[in-house]
Amino acid sequence: MPKLPGWLRKPFLGKPPRTPKVAISWQLHEGFGWGLVGVHTALYLAEHGRPPLLATEPDWQALRAGNRERLASLEGVATQVNELLGLHAPNPVVLEEFVVLHALFARFIAFPMSQRLRGGRNVGLLALEDTLLDEPSVQRARTYDRVVVHSTYNREVLAAHGIDAGLALQGVDPTEMAPQPRRGRFAGRFVVFSGGKLEHRKGHDIVVAAFTRFHRRHPEALLATAWENLWPKSAGGLAASTLAPVAPTLDEHGQLRLRDWALANGVPAHAFLDLGHLDRDQIAPTLAECDAAVFPNRCEGATNLVAMEAMACGVPSAVSANTGHLDIVDDGRCIVLRDQRPMPDPTGSMVGWGESSVDELVEALESLYTDRAAARARAAKAVEFFRTQRTWRQFAQQLVAQLPA
């Protein structure tokens, strides 16, 4: 077995721990979902005296200062692991004493590091939107001692293919995502927030169609968006939209022209604001300035981090009742978009996806606009729900409890 850093080889004194030694194979980062899963799993393990082995050096600059400090003891460990991998190349390194966590793409395709580093036990983590699972996909799933997913929807999809999966529901950090005082950045405007990377699955064409109609009745309305997409090609599916017939285009740097796309599909120039990239410490203050948030997403493999953050920050929200959203929607804490038409699915890759009604979303916006008291009441219930029942700490606790010994 390769030699590990001394602090990972120390014996544990006293009663044997329930939590096995854990290695995380992907990069810790607070700028995207997988990175956050890694960060909060590592924080939980470190807090309980079981600091994880990191196979990939975190992007330390992409972590909040407090989290960098709490994980400082892990700095440099990934470099030692990669030295071991280099010594054993091209053969994979097997850490017999560890449970290795692997982040998985669709069809159980692993990140590259998972081909190089394995554990005595291996756990695959999955947030599945592409539901096409052929026999090679199922066979790849069988190579893991445990599969853990992040929505009831995903667990049911896998069960239909004979794959028994554990469940750990993602959450928010209440010290980071909570209501803040409004500073009047958009005084006199009714601000509608829409977030998530620009792509067909997120339903931004539905947002544009509904907001354009809503704006005709309420010209002070402003659509504020956080649609940045680090993988611009994934926006290509919007080219087939009948709701937003003008397809997204790229600028000279290969980045999506987000504003151009919205305006070309009917949003007035004075009613659109591209918020750009929001650092973690900018999200809650920005959401505090918003009057409504809309999430008519067609599919979420997990529970939609952006929607959860908006609701946790007290923004009255309208959320589609499909796929992973079903683990967070409730009439008491958001307007539930229940009119969900099945998507055409000739290949079986969009099982459970739903097409939200533009009419229903317009009605939801009208309700949030005209009955502010009811909107605030829903938002308050959402804040309490995410503060007490959907936290990252609870996610990590659920995940760690399911790791094989």
LOSELO-237628 format. One record per atom (N, C-alpha, C, O): x, y, z. Coordinates in steps of 0.2 Angstrom, whole numbers, plus 5000, padded with zeros to 4 digits. Atoms other than C-alpha are relative to their C-alpha. Layout:
BEGIN
XYZ
...
% end
This chain:
BEGIN
500449945000
500050005000
500450065000
500950065004
499649945000
500750174996
500050045007
499650035011
499949964993
501450285011
499550065000
499650104995
500549944999
500150415017
500350055004
500850035008
499849954995
500450575026
499949975007
499449945008
500150024994
500750545044
499450015004
499249965007
500649994996
499250625051
499449964998
498949955001
500650055003
498150505040
500249935002
499749895002
499850074998
499150355047
499949995007
500049935010
500050004993
498950395065
499449955003
498949965000
500550044998
497950265075
499550045004
499750095007
500549964996
496350325083
500049975007
499949915008
500050024993
496350315102
499349995003
498850025000
500650014997
494950255113
499549964996
499749914992
500650045003
493250185106
500150014992
500250064990
499950005008
493450135087
499550054997
498950054999
500449955003
492650275077
499549964995
499649914992
500550035005
491050235067
500150024993
499949994989
499949975006
491550345053
500749974997
501249985000
499450025003
492850265041
500550054998
500250114997
499649955003
494350355034
499750014993
499549974990
500349985006
493750445019
500450044996
500850094998
499649965005
494550515003
499550034995
499050004993
500449965005
493750644992
500450014993
500950034993
499650005006
494250624974
500050064995
500450074991
500149945004
493650784966
500250075004
500450065010
499749934997
494150974969
499450035004
498950045002
500549964996
493351064983
500050084998
500550104996
500149935003
492651234977
499350025002
498949985002
500749984998
491251344982
499650044994
499250084995
500349965006
490851404964
499549954996
499249984991
500550055004
489851244958
499849955005
500149945010
500350054995
488851104965
500449955003
500449945009
499650054997
490050964966
500550035004
500750005009
499549974995
491351084974
499750015006
500050005011
500449994994
490051124987
499949945004
500049935010
500150074997
489650944990
500749985004
500749965010
499350024997
491550914993
500250045006
500450025011
499949964995
491751065004
499749995006
500049985012
500450014994
490351035016
500149935003
500049915009
499950074997
490750845017
500750005004
500849975009
499449994997
492550895021
500050035007
500350015012
500149974994
492051015034
499749965006
499949965011
500350044995
490950895043
500449955003
500549945009
499550054998
492250755043
500550035005
500750005010
499549974996
493550875050
499850025006
500150015011
500349984994
492450945063
499949945005
499949955011
500150064996
492150765069
500749965001
500749905002
499350034999
494050725070
500249954995
500649914996
499950045005
494050635054
500250034993
499850024988
499849965006
494950755041
500149954994
500449904995
499950055005
494750675024
500650014996
501050064996
499450005004
496150635012
499750034993
499250014991
500249965006
496050754997
500449984994
501049984994
499650025006
496550684980
500150054995
500650054991
499949945005
496450854971
500050065005
499650075009
499949944996
497051014979
499450054999
499250064993
500649955000
495551134983
500250064996
500850084996
499949935003
495451294974
499950055006
499350075008
500049974994
495851384990
499750074999
499350105004
500349945001
495351554983
499350004998
499050064999
500750005002
493651494978
499649985007
499049965006
500350024993
493251454997
500050075004
500450115004
500049944996
492651585009
500549995006
500849945007
499550004995
493851635022
500049965006
500449925008
500150054995
493051545036
500149934999
500449895003
499950075002
493051385027
500749984998
500949935000
499350015001
494851405021
500349995007
500849945007
499750004994
495351425039
499849935003
500249905006
500250064997
494351275045
500349934996
500349884999
499750055004
495151165031
500750014999
501049974995
499349985002
496851235032
500549945001
501049934998
499650054999
497551075039
500149954994
500549914994
500050055005
497150985023
500550034994
500650004989
499649975006
498251105012
500749964999
501049945004
499450035002
499651015003
499949925000
500349894997
500150085000
498950835006
499949984993
500249924991
500150025007
498350824988
500749994996
500749954992
499350015003
500150854982
500349945001
500649904997
499750074998
500750704992
499749944996
500049904994
500450065003
499350594985
500250004992
500349944990
499950015007
499750644967
500749984999
500949954994
499350035001
501650604970
499949935000
500349894997
500150075000
501050434975
499749974994
499949924991
500350025007
499950424959
500549994995
500549954991
499549995005
501450474949
500549945001
500749914996
499650064999
502550334957
499749944997
500149894995
500450065002
501250204953
499750004993
499549954991
500349995007
500750264935
500449944996
500949934997
500749995001
500050194925
499549965004
498949975003
500550044996
499250084938
499750045005
499950095007
500349964995
497950144949
500249995007
500549935008
499850014993
498250164968
499449985003
498950015003
500650024996
497150074979
500150015008
500649985010
499949994993
496950134997
499549965004
499049985005
500450054997
496349985006
499650035007
499150005008
500349984993
495950075023
499550064999
499250085004
500449945002
494950215014
499349984997
499349934993
500650005004
493150235008
500150064995
500250124998
499949945005
493450344992
499350024997
498949984995
500649985003
492050454987
500150034993
500650064991
499949995007
491850474968
499450044997
498850024998
500549965003
490850614959
499949974993
500449954989
500250045006
489950534944
499650054995
499250084997
500349975005
489350604928
499449964998
499249915001
500650045003
487750544918
500349934998
500949924996
499950075002
487750354915
500649975004
501049925002
499550034995
488950324930
500750014997
501249974998
499449995002
490450394921
500450055005
500150105007
499749964995
491750454933
500550054998
500750054992
499549955002
492850604934
500749964999
500849905002
499450035002
494650564928
500449975006
500749925006
499650024994
495450554946
499749935002
500149895005
500350064998
494250404949
500349944997
500249884999
499750055004
495150304936
500749985003
501049935002
499350014997
496850324946
500049995007
500549965010
500050014993
496250314964
499449965002
498849995001
500650044997
495150184972
500249985007
500749995010
499950014993
494850134990
499849935001
499649894996
500250074998
494549974999
499250004999
498949944998
500749995001
492750034998
499950064996
500250114997
500149945005
492050154984
499350025000
498849974999
500749975000
490550264985
499950054994
500350104994
500149965006
489850344969
499450055002
498950035005
500549954999
488850514971
499850024993
500250034989
500349995007
487650554957
499450055001
499050045005
500649965001
486450694952
499849994993
500250024988
500150025006
485650624937
499450034996
498850034999
500549975004
484650714924
499949964993
499349964991
500150055005
484950604909
499949935002
500349905005
500250064997
483950454913
500149944996
499949884997
499950055004
484550344899
500549955003
501149975003
499650054997
485350194908
500149944996
499649894997
500050065004
485950064896
500449955004
500649965010
499650054997
486849904901
500750015003
500850005008
499449984997
488549974902
500050055006
500450045010
500149954995
487950114913
499849965007
500149975012
500250044994
487149984925
500649965003
500749955009
499450034998
488749884925
500550045004
500850025008
499649954996
489750034930
499850025007
500150025011
500349994993
488550064944
500249955005
500349965011
499850064996
488949894950
500750005003
500949965008
499350004997
490749934953
500150045006
500650045009
500049964993
490350044968
499649965005
499149935004
500350034994
489949974985
499450035002
499050005005
500649964999
488650114987
500050054995
500550084993
500149955004
487850234976
499550055005
499050025008
500449954996
487150394985
499850064995
500250084991
500349955004
485950514976
499750065004
499750055010
500149944997
485350684980
499250024999
499150085000
500749995001
483450674976
499649935000
499949884998
500450065000
482050554979
499849984992
499849924991
500150015007
481750574960
500649954997
500449904994
499550045003
483450504956
500049935003
500249885000
500050074997
483250354969
499549964996
499649904995
500550045003
481650304960
500249984993
500149934991
499850025006
482450314943
500549945000
500549904996
499650055000
483850204948
499749935002
499949885000
500350064998
482750084957
499649964994
499649904994
500350035005
481850054941
500549964995
500349924991
499550035004
483449994934
500449955005
500949925003
499850054995
483749874949
500650035004
501049995007
499449974997
485049994957
499750035007
499350085007
500249984993
484750024976
500550065002
501150055003
499649944999
485350204980
499850035007
499350035009
500149964994
485550294996
499850074999
499950094993
500349935002
484850474998
500450045005
500350035011
499849954996
485750625005
499850074996
500150084991
500349935003
484850795001
500450065002
500650075007
499649944999
485850944998
499750055004
499150055004
500349944996
485651105008
500350064999
500650084994
499749945000
486151275012
500450015006
500349975011
499649984994
487351355025
499650065003
499650115000
500449944997
486151465036
500450065002
500250115003
499649954998
487651565041
500250044994
500450104994
499949975006
487851615023
499450024996
499450084994
500649995004
486151605015
499450015005
499149975007
500649984995
484851705026
499850074998
500250104994
500349945002
483751855024
500550065002
500850055008
499649944998
484752025024
499650064999
499150064995
500349945001
484152205025
500050024993
500650014989
500049985007
483652275008
500350075000
500250115004
499749945000
484752425003
499750054995
500050104994
500349955005
483652494989
500450014994
500450064990
499649995006
484852454975
499550014994
499750044989
500450005006
483352434963
499350045002
498850015001
500649964997
482152564971
499550014994
499750044989
500649995005
480452574962
499949954995
499549954991
500050055004
480752414953
499749945003
499849935009
500250064998
479852244955
500549954997
500549944991
499550035003
481352134953
499949925001
499749895006
500150075001
481151954947
500749974999
501049984994
499450035000
482651844950
500049934996
499549894997
499950075004
483151694938
500749985000
501150024998
499350025000
484651594941
500149934997
499749894996
499950075003
485551434935
500350014993
500150064990
499749995006
486651414920
499549994994
499149954994
500450005005
485851454904
500049934996
500549924993
500050065004
485251294896
499249985000
498850005004
500750025001
483551214890
499849965007
499249985008
500350034994
483451104906
499850055005
499350035009
500249954995
483351254917
499450044999
499150085003
500749975002
481851324908
500150084999
499650115001
499949925000
482551504905
499650024994
499450084994
500449975005
481551514889
499350015002
498950055000
500749994996
479951484900
500050075004
499550105004
500049944996
480551624911
500050064995
499650114997
500049945005
480851744896
499350014997
499150074997
500750005002
479151704889
499550035005
499150075003
500549984995
478251734905
500250075003
499750115004
499849944997
479251884911
499850064994
499550114996
500149955005
478951974894
499250025000
499050075000
500749994999
477051954896
499950045007
499550085007
500149974993
477152004915
500250074999
499950125002
499749935001
478152164910
499550044997
499550104998
500449965004
476852224898
499450035005
499250085004
500549984995
475652234913
500350055006
500050095009
499749964995
476952304925
500750024998
501249994998
499449985003
478252404916
500650025005
501250035002
499549994995
479252434932
500449945002
500949945005
499750064998
479752254933
500749994996
500850024991
499350015002
481552204931
500249935000
500149905006
499750075000
482252034926
500750005002
501150024998
499350004998
483852004936
500349934999
500049895003
499850075001
484851854930
500749985002
501150025002
499450034998
486251744936
500149944995
500049884998
500150065005
486351634920
500749984998
500849944993
499450015003
488251624918
500149925000
499949885004
499950075002
488751454910
500749984999
500950014994
499350025001
490451384912
500149954994
500749944992
500050055006
490051254898
499550034995
498950004994
500549975004
489251364885
499749954995
499149974993
500350055005
488951214873
499349975002
498949964999
500750034997
487551154885
499450044999
498950025000
500549965002
486551304880
499749994993
499250014991
500250015006
486351234863
499349974999
498949984994
500650035000
484751144867
499450054999
498950044997
500549945000
483851314868
499850024993
499350054991
500149985007
483951324849
499449974998
499149994993
500650045002
482451204848
499450035003
498850015002
500649974997
481351314859
499550034996
499750074992
500549965004
479751374852
499850065004
499450115002
500249944996
479551494867
500550064999
500350125000
499449955002
481251584863
500349984994
500849954994
499850035006
481451554845
500750034997
501049994993
499449985002
483051654843
500549965005
500549975011
499550054996
484551534849
500550055003
500750105000
499449964997
485951594860
500650004996
500749954992
499449995004
487551654852
500650015005
500550025011
499449994996
489351664858
500450064998
500350084992
499649945002
490451814858
500749984998
500849924997
499350025003
492251824852
500449965005
500949935003
499650044995
492851744868
499749935001
499949905006
500350074999
491751594867
499550005005
499349955008
500550004995
490551654880
499350024998
499250054993
500749995002
488651664879
499850075001
500050115005
500349935000
487851834875
499349995003
498849995000
500650014996
486551814889
499550064998
498950054997
500549945001
485851994887
499750004993
499150014992
500250005007
485751984868
499449944999
498949964996
500550065001
484751814869
499450025003
498850015000
500649984996
483551884882
499650064996
499050054995
500349955003
483252044872
499749984993
499250004991
500350025007
483051954855
499449965001
499049954996
500650044999
481651844863
499550045004
499150015007
500549964998
480651994869
500150045006
499650085008
499949964994
481352064885
500250074999
500750074995
499849935002
481452254884
500750015003
500849995009
499349994998
483252314886
500050035007
500450025011
500049974994
482752424901
499849965006
499849985012
500350054995
481952274910
500449945001
500249895004
499650065000
483452154909
500750025004
501050085002
499449994996
484952154921
500449935000
500249885003
499650064999
486352024919
500550015006
500950065006
499749994993
487052004937
500849984999
501250005003
499350025001
488651924930
500249945005
499749915008
499850054995
489651804941
499950035007
500250095009
500149984993
489151824960
500549955004
500449895004
499650044995
490451774973
499649985005
499050005006
500450024994
489851684988
499750055004
499150055006
500249954996
489751834998
499650054997
499450105000
500549965004
488751924985
499349984999
498950024998
500650035002
487351804983
499450035005
498950055002
500549984995
486351844999
499850075000
499250094999
500249935000
486452034998
499750024993
499250064993
500349995007
485952024979
499349985001
498850014998
500750034999
484451914983
499650045005
499050045004
500449964995
483952034997
499650054996
499150084999
500349945004
483552164983
499449974995
499150014992
500550025005
482352044974
499349985003
499349975009
500750004998
480452034975
499749934999
499249915002
500250065002
480251864967
500549964997
501049994994
499650045004
481151714960
499649954997
499249925000
500450055004
480651594947
500449944998
501049954995
499650065002
481251414944
499549954996
499349904999
500450045004
480151334930
500449944997
500349924991
499550055002
481551204928
499749944997
499249915000
500350065003
481151054917
500349945004
499949895004
499750064997
482350934927
500550035005
500950075003
499449994996
483450944942
500149935003
499749905006
499850074997
484450784947
500050005008
499949965011
500049994993
484650854964
499550055002
498950044999
500549964998
483650984973
500150084998
499750125001
499949935003
484251144964
500350055005
499950085009
499749954995
485551244974
499850075000
499750105005
500249935000
485051404967
499350025002
499250075006
500750004997
483251384971
500050005007
499750045011
500050004993
483651334988
500350065004
500150085009
499649944997
484851484991
499550065000
499550105004
500549945000
483451604985
499549995005
499350045008
500550024995
482151524996
500350015007
499950045011
499749994993
483351525011
500150075002
500150095007
499949934999
483651705008
499450045001
499450105001
500649974999
481851745010
499750034993
499250084994
500349975006
481451784991
499449954999
499449894998
500650035002
479651734987
500149974993
500350004989
499850045006
479751594974
499549964997
499049945001
500450055004
478851494961
500449954997
500949964994
499650065002
479551324958
499649944997
499049934999
500450055004
479051184946
500049945004
500549925008
500150064997
478351024953
500249944996
499849904994
499850065003
479450894945
500749985002
501050025006
499350024999
481050794947
500250015007
499950015012
499849994994
482150844961
499750065004
499750065010
500349944997
481151004965
499549975005
499350005010
500550034996
479850884973
500249995007
499849985011
499850014993
480950864988
500050075004
500250075010
500049944996
480851054992
499350044999
499250095003
500649955001
479151124985
499549985005
499449925007
500650014996
477651144996
499650075000
499950124999
500449945001
476151264995
500150055005
500050115004
499949954995
476551345011
500750045000
500750095002
499449975000
478351395007
500250034993
500750064992
499949975007
478251434988
499449994996
498949954998
500550015004
477051444974
500249944995
500849944992
499850065004
477051274966
499750004993
499150004992
500350005007
476951264947
499849934999
500349884997
500250075000
475951104946
499849984993
499749924991
500250025007
475451114927
500749974997
501050014994
499450035003
476850994921
499849954995
499649894996
500250055006
476650914904
500749964999
501249994999
499550055002
477750764900
500450034994
500150054989
499649985006
479250804888
500049944995
500049884997
499950055005
479350714872
500749965001
501249995002
499450034998
480550574876
500149934996
500049884999
499950065004
480950454862
500549955002
500549895000
499450054998
482550384869
500049985007
500449945009
500050024992
482050374888
500550045004
500750025009
499549964996
483350504893
499750065004
500150095008
500349954997
482050624900
499449985004
498950015005
500550034996
481050514912
499850055006
500350075009
500249964995
480050624924
500150084999
499950125003
499949935001
480550794916
499350034999
498849994997
500649965001
479150924915
500050064997
500550104998
500049945004
478651064904
499550055004
498950045004
500549954996
477951214915
499650044995
499950064990
500549965004
476551314909
500250075000
500350105006
499949935000
476951494904
499450045003
499650085007
500649974997
475151544909
500149995007
499950045011
499950014993
475451474926
500550045003
500450065009
499549964998
477051554928
499850085001
500050115005
500249935000
476351724923
499550015006
499550065010
500450004994
474951694936
500350005007
500250045011
499650004994
476251654949
500350075001
500350095007
499749944999
477151814946
499450065002
499650105006
500649954998
475451914947
499849995007
499750045011
500150014993
475151834964
500550035004
500350065009
499449984996
476851874970
500050085000
500250115005
500049935001
476552054964
499550035004
499550085007
500649974997
474852084970
499949995008
499650035011
500150024993
474851994987
500649995003
500949945004
499350004997
476452044995
500049975007
500549945009
500050034994
475851985012
500049935000
500449895004
500050075001
475551815006
500749974998
500949925000
499450015003
477151814997
500550005006
501049955006
499550004994
478151865013
499849945005
500349915008
500150064996
477251725023
500349944997
500649905001
499750065003
477751595011
500850005001
501149955003
499249994999
479551665011
500249985007
500749955008
499850014993
479651655030
500049935001
500449905005
500050074999
479151475030
500549974996
500849924999
499450035003
480451435017
500650015004
501049975004
499449984996
481751525027
500149955006
500649925007
499950054995
481351415042
500149934998
500549895001
499950075002
481251255032
500749994998
501049945000
499350015002
482951275025
500550015006
501049985006
499549994994
483751335041
500049945005
500549935008
500150064995
483051185051
500049934996
500249885000
500150075003
482851045038
500449994994
500449934992
499650015006
483951075023
500650045001
500750094997
499449965000
485651125028
500649954998
500549894997
499450045002
487351065022
500349955005
500549905004
499850054994
487750995039
499649945000
499949885001
500450065000
486250885038
500149964994
500149894995
499850045006
486750835020
500649955002
500649895001
499450034999
488450785026
499949945005
500249895005
500250054995
487750695041
499749944997
499949884999
500350055003
486650595030
500549964996
500449894996
499550035004
488050555018
500449955004
500549895002
499550044996
489350495031
499649945003
500049895004
500350064996
488050385040
499949944995
499849894998
500150065005
487850285024
500649974997
500649924993
499450025003
489650255020
500249935003
500149915009
499950064998
490150075021
500649995005
501150035004
499450014996
491350015035
500649974997
501149965000
% end
